[in-house]
Amino acid sequence: MSTKEKIQEEVDVLEKEQSNNEIVLYNDEVNTFDHVIENLILACDHTPVQAEQCSLIVHYKGKCTVKTGDYKELEPRCSKLLEAGLSAEII
């Protein structure tokens, strides 16, 4: 086995071990843009521009992935969004 093949195999294994989950935010008819933006900034560490873009995508498309990462990292973030009255889930 060549060095290149061995390195590629190690990279492939690492990628499989790092299965990313996503927080998906869903549209609702209750929350204002300002409320959604404020909570994306607080819960997901978005910049104001990122939060505004995500809120627009949610509004027009019905949902948007707002954060990706390890489940343990996403769980408290998703909980903050849910506590704020937003519709979100980890997939």
GROMACS elastic network, one bead per residue, 0.5 to 0.9 nm:
[ bonds ]
;  ai    aj funct       b0    kb
    1     4     6  0.82834   500
    1     5     6  0.63727   500
    1     6     6  0.66746   500
    2     5     6  0.52984   500
    2     6     6  0.63058   500
    2     7     6  0.87626   500
    3     6     6  0.50701   500
    3     7     6  0.61695   500
    3     8     6  0.85854   500
    4     7     6  0.52542   500
    4     8     6  0.62029   500
    4     9     6  0.86161   500
    5     8     6  0.51066   500
    5     9     6  0.61108   500
    5    10     6  0.86789   500
    6     9     6  0.50836   500
    6    10     6  0.63009   500
    6    11     6  0.87330   500
    7    10     6  0.50869   500
    7    11     6  0.62396   500
    7    12     6  0.86441   500
    8    11     6  0.50598   500
    8    12     6  0.61459   500
    8    13     6  0.86672   500
    9    12     6  0.50881   500
    9    13     6  0.62838   500
    9    14     6  0.87174   500
   10    13     6  0.51691   500
   10    14     6  0.62480   500
   10    15     6  0.86846   500
   11    14     6  0.51207   500
   11    15     6  0.61694   500
   11    16     6  0.87083   500
   12    15     6  0.52025   500
   12    16     6  0.63837   500
   12    17     6  0.88143   500
   13    16     6  0.52329   500
   13    17     6  0.63378   500
   13    18     6  0.88469   500
   14    17     6  0.50983   500
   14    18     6  0.63181   500
   15    18     6  0.52534   500
   15    19     6  0.70936   500
   16    19     6  0.59611   500
   18    69     6  0.85858   500
   18    70     6  0.75587   500
   19    69     6  0.80301   500
   19    70     6  0.72293   500
   19    71     6  0.89939   500
   20    68     6  0.61652   500
   20    70     6  0.55271   500
   20    71     6  0.74758   500
   21    67     6  0.84093   500
   21    68     6  0.55602   500
   21    69     6  0.54092   500
   21    70     6  0.59424   500
   21    71     6  0.59208   500
   21    74     6  0.77797   500
   21    90     6  0.65644   500
   21    91     6  0.56230   500
   22    65     6  0.62322   500
   22    66     6  0.73709   500
   22    67     6  0.56807   500
   22    69     6  0.65100   500
   22    70     6  0.84081   500
   22    71     6  0.81239   500
   22    74     6  0.75915   500
   22    89     6  0.80712   500
   22    90     6  0.54088   500
   22    91     6  0.53297   500
   23    64     6  0.83663   500
   23    65     6  0.56562   500
   23    66     6  0.57372   500
   23    67     6  0.52530   500
   23    68     6  0.63727   500
   23    69     6  0.86864   500
   23    74     6  0.69201   500
   23    75     6  0.86635   500
   23    77     6  0.84328   500
   23    78     6  0.65886   500
   23    88     6  0.66055   500
   23    89     6  0.55707   500
   23    91     6  0.64974   500
   24    63     6  0.65467   500
   24    64     6  0.54858   500
   24    66     6  0.59752   500
   24    67     6  0.75571   500
   24    78     6  0.88506   500
   24    87     6  0.84646   500
   24    88     6  0.54400   500
   24    89     6  0.54798   500
   24    90     6  0.62706   500
   24    91     6  0.72341   500
   25    54     6  0.86778   500
   25    55     6  0.88065   500
   25    58     6  0.69375   500
   25    62     6  0.84696   500
   25    63     6  0.54434   500
   25    64     6  0.53828   500
   25    65     6  0.62589   500
   25    66     6  0.65378   500
   25    81     6  0.86473   500
   25    86     6  0.75054   500
   25    87     6  0.59081   500
   25    89     6  0.68334   500
   26    58     6  0.61130   500
   26    59     6  0.83757   500
   26    62     6  0.57905   500
   26    64     6  0.67229   500
   26    65     6  0.89815   500
   26    86     6  0.77004   500
   26    87     6  0.52993   500
   26    88     6  0.58553   500
   26    89     6  0.84627   500
   27    30     6  0.88811   500
   27    31     6  0.87242   500
   27    55     6  0.85670   500
   27    58     6  0.53571   500
   27    59     6  0.57515   500
   27    60     6  0.84484   500
   27    61     6  0.81928   500
   27    63     6  0.58716   500
   27    64     6  0.86942   500
   27    86     6  0.83937   500
   27    87     6  0.71172   500
   28    31     6  0.66973   500
   28    58     6  0.88345   500
   28    59     6  0.81241   500
   28    62     6  0.82398   500
   28    86     6  0.78550   500
   28    87     6  0.72484   500
   29    32     6  0.83491   500
   30    85     6  0.88019   500
   30    86     6  0.87770   500
   31    34     6  0.82262   500
   31    35     6  0.62525   500
   31    36     6  0.66999   500
   31    85     6  0.77532   500
   31    86     6  0.72708   500
   32    35     6  0.52114   500
   32    36     6  0.63566   500
   32    37     6  0.86146   500
   33    36     6  0.51699   500
   33    37     6  0.60171   500
   33    38     6  0.84738   500
   33    52     6  0.77710   500
   33    55     6  0.64431   500
   33    56     6  0.81377   500
   33    59     6  0.88142   500
   34    37     6  0.51167   500
   34    38     6  0.59821   500
   34    39     6  0.85544   500
   34    52     6  0.85072   500
   34    55     6  0.89424   500
   35    38     6  0.52020   500
   35    39     6  0.62245   500
   35    40     6  0.86387   500
   35    84     6  0.85420   500
   36    39     6  0.52868   500
   36    40     6  0.61499   500
   36    41     6  0.86590   500
   36    51     6  0.77204   500
   36    52     6  0.83407   500
   36    54     6  0.89875   500
   36    55     6  0.64876   500
   36    81     6  0.87265   500
   36    84     6  0.87843   500
   36    86     6  0.74353   500
   37    40     6  0.51953   500
   37    41     6  0.62743   500
   37    42     6  0.87281   500
   37    46     6  0.86818   500
   37    48     6  0.70406   500
   37    49     6  0.89274   500
   37    50     6  0.86174   500
   37    52     6  0.57126   500
   37    53     6  0.88838   500
   37    54     6  0.81184   500
   37    55     6  0.64945   500
   38    41     6  0.52785   500
   38    42     6  0.63487   500
   38    43     6  0.86741   500
   38    48     6  0.80626   500
   38    51     6  0.76804   500
   39    43     6  0.57229   500
   39    44     6  0.77591   500
   39    51     6  0.84578   500
   39    80     6  0.79819   500
   39    81     6  0.65573   500
   39    84     6  0.72423   500
   39    86     6  0.87502   500
   40    43     6  0.53027   500
   40    44     6  0.51984   500
   40    45     6  0.67714   500
   40    46     6  0.59400   500
   40    47     6  0.85106   500
   40    48     6  0.85512   500
   40    50     6  0.85756   500
   40    51     6  0.56210   500
   40    52     6  0.88009   500
   40    54     6  0.85471   500
   40    55     6  0.87118   500
   40    66     6  0.78806   500
   40    81     6  0.75816   500
   41    44     6  0.57367   500
   41    47     6  0.61144   500
   41    48     6  0.65746   500
   41    50     6  0.84056   500
   41    51     6  0.62742   500
   42    45     6  0.57260   500
   42    46     6  0.74660   500
   42    77     6  0.88380   500
   42    80     6  0.85036   500
   43    46     6  0.80204   500
   43    76     6  0.83043   500
   43    77     6  0.51194   500
   43    78     6  0.75119   500
   43    79     6  0.86878   500
   43    80     6  0.59547   500
   43    81     6  0.65450   500
   44    51     6  0.88753   500
   44    66     6  0.74326   500
   44    67     6  0.66078   500
   44    74     6  0.86816   500
   44    77     6  0.62000   500
   44    78     6  0.84437   500
   44    81     6  0.87958   500
   45    51     6  0.89548   500
   46    49     6  0.77838   500
   46    50     6  0.55992   500
   46    51     6  0.56302   500
   46    66     6  0.86506   500
   46    67     6  0.89946   500
   47    50     6  0.51394   500
   47    51     6  0.61515   500
   47    52     6  0.85581   500
   48    51     6  0.51469   500
   48    52     6  0.61045   500
   48    53     6  0.86146   500
   49    52     6  0.51256   500
   49    53     6  0.61564   500
   49    54     6  0.86198   500
   50    53     6  0.51510   500
   50    54     6  0.61542   500
   50    55     6  0.85820   500
   50    66     6  0.89668   500
   51    54     6  0.51570   500
   51    55     6  0.61291   500
   51    56     6  0.86761   500
   51    66     6  0.83855   500
   52    55     6  0.51063   500
   52    56     6  0.62931   500
   52    57     6  0.87186   500
   53    56     6  0.51893   500
   53    57     6  0.62620   500
   53    58     6  0.86640   500
   54    57     6  0.50425   500
   54    58     6  0.61061   500
   54    59     6  0.85124   500
   54    63     6  0.87719   500
   54    64     6  0.64277   500
   54    65     6  0.79936   500
   54    66     6  0.67291   500
   55    58     6  0.51040   500
   55    59     6  0.61239   500
   55    60     6  0.87299   500
   55    63     6  0.89530   500
   55    64     6  0.81348   500
   56    60     6  0.61757   500
   56    61     6  0.82317   500
   57    60     6  0.52936   500
   57    61     6  0.54851   500
   57    62     6  0.72393   500
   57    63     6  0.68404   500
   57    64     6  0.61708   500
   58    61     6  0.53655   500
   58    64     6  0.53138   500
   58    65     6  0.88947   500
   59    62     6  0.56838   500
   59    63     6  0.74414   500
   60    63     6  0.81863   500
   61    64     6  0.75200   500
   63    88     6  0.89704   500
   65    68     6  0.75062   500
   67    74     6  0.75373   500
   67    77     6  0.88553   500
   68    71     6  0.86887   500
   68    74     6  0.73980   500
   69    72     6  0.84052   500
   69    73     6  0.66289   500
   69    74     6  0.64926   500
   70    73     6  0.53463   500
   70    74     6  0.63237   500
   70    75     6  0.87679   500
   71    74     6  0.50461   500
   71    75     6  0.59611   500
   71    90     6  0.77485   500
   71    91     6  0.89599   500
   72    75     6  0.55444   500
   72    76     6  0.76422   500
   73    76     6  0.67192   500
   73    77     6  0.72846   500
   74    77     6  0.51638   500
   74    78     6  0.60205   500
   74    79     6  0.85232   500
   74    90     6  0.74061   500
   75    78     6  0.52272   500
   75    79     6  0.61592   500
   75    80     6  0.87598   500
   75    90     6  0.74910   500
   76    80     6  0.62877   500
   76    81     6  0.88109   500
   77    80     6  0.51989   500
   77    81     6  0.65416   500
   77    82     6  0.88274   500
   78    81     6  0.50991   500
   78    82     6  0.62352   500
   78    83     6  0.85930   500
   78    88     6  0.66110   500
   78    89     6  0.66841   500
   78    90     6  0.71430   500
   79    82     6  0.50310   500
   79    83     6  0.60238   500
   79    84     6  0.85420   500
   79    88     6  0.86401   500
   79    89     6  0.89205   500
   80    83     6  0.50668   500
   80    84     6  0.62439   500
   80    85     6  0.88771   500
   80    86     6  0.89088   500
   81    84     6  0.51271   500
   81    85     6  0.66728   500
   81    86     6  0.54736   500
   81    87     6  0.74237   500
   81    88     6  0.68570   500
   82    85     6  0.51496   500
   82    86     6  0.50952   500
   82    87     6  0.61846   500
   82    88     6  0.64546   500
   82    89     6  0.85344   500
   83    86     6  0.73364   500
